[in-house]
Structure formats: structure tokens, C-alpha cells
Amino acid sequence: MRIRMLTGMPEGAARNGQPWPAEGEEADLPTAEAAHLVASGIAEEVADPEPKPRRRAKSQSEEER
């Protein structure tokens, strides 16, 4: 699950040996961990961008017009 941090963690705080993302940064975390942070108000879920609509190829009859 992709999240965006809403608050900064204390200096020196680490997650699995890596520093936490800074406030405003995004990170991919396991769903359960990310959901806990979102429920706690520490992070918000980042929605996947909507895929752009695919253009429909013109059919031969449309091209002849």
C-alpha cells in the first residue's frame, strides 16, 4: 500500500533498519502496517492515478468518411 507521511517521526527513528520517510514523502509499505499508520493519522493513503482512457482506433469505415 502506498502512503504519504503526514507527520515526521522522531530523529533517529527507524523502520527495519531504514529511516522513516520524511513528512510529505511517499513510501510503499505492507498493507497492515500502512493501514495502521493511516488509521492513526500519521499517514494518508496515496491513490493510484487513474489510467488515461485509451484512444479508440478508427475503424476503416470512419477513415473513409
C-alpha positions as CSV (number, residue, x, y, z in Angstrom):
1,M,0.0,0.0,0.0
2,R,1.4,3.4,-0.9
3,I,1.2,6.1,1.8
4,R,2.2,9.7,2.3
5,M,3.6,10.7,5.7
6,L,1.6,13.5,7.4
7,T,3.9,13.8,10.4
8,G,7.6,13.4,10.8
9,M,9.0,10.6,13.0
10,P,11.4,11.5,15.8
11,E,15.0,11.9,14.8
12,G,16.8,8.5,14.8
13,A,13.5,6.5,14.4
14,A,14.0,3.6,12.0
15,R,11.8,1.0,10.3
16,N,13.5,-2.3,9.6
17,G,16.9,-0.5,9.9
18,Q,15.9,2.2,7.4
19,P,15.0,5.8,8.4
20,W,11.3,6.6,8.1
21,P,10.2,8.8,5.2
22,A,10.1,12.5,6.0
23,E,6.9,14.4,6.3
24,G,5.3,14.7,2.9
25,E,7.3,11.8,1.3
26,E,5.6,8.7,-0.1
27,A,6.5,5.1,0.6
28,D,5.3,1.6,-0.2
29,L,4.6,-0.4,3.0
30,P,2.9,-3.8,3.7
31,T,-0.9,-3.3,3.8
32,A,-1.3,-4.0,7.5
33,E,1.4,-1.6,8.6
34,A,0.3,1.1,6.2
35,A,-3.4,0.8,7.3
36,H,-2.3,1.2,11.0
37,L,-0.4,4.4,10.1
38,V,-3.4,5.7,8.2
39,A,-5.8,4.8,11.0
40,S,-3.5,6.6,13.5
41,G,-3.5,9.8,11.4
42,I,0.3,9.6,10.8
43,A,-0.1,8.9,7.1
44,E,-2.6,9.0,4.3
45,E,-3.2,6.5,1.5
46,V,-2.0,7.6,-1.9
47,A,-4.5,6.6,-4.5
48,D,-3.1,5.1,-7.7
49,P,-3.5,7.6,-10.5
50,E,-6.4,6.8,-12.8
51,P,-5.2,5.3,-16.1
52,K,-5.7,7.5,-19.0
53,P,-8.5,6.4,-21.3
54,R,-7.2,4.6,-24.3
55,R,-8.0,6.1,-27.6
56,R,-10.1,4.0,-29.8
57,A,-8.6,3.2,-33.1
58,K,-10.5,4.5,-36.0
59,S,-12.3,1.8,-38.0
60,Q,-11.9,1.6,-41.7
61,S,-15.3,3.0,-42.4
62,E,-14.6,6.0,-40.2
63,E,-11.4,6.7,-42.1
64,E,-13.2,6.7,-45.4
65,R,-15.5,9.5,-44.4
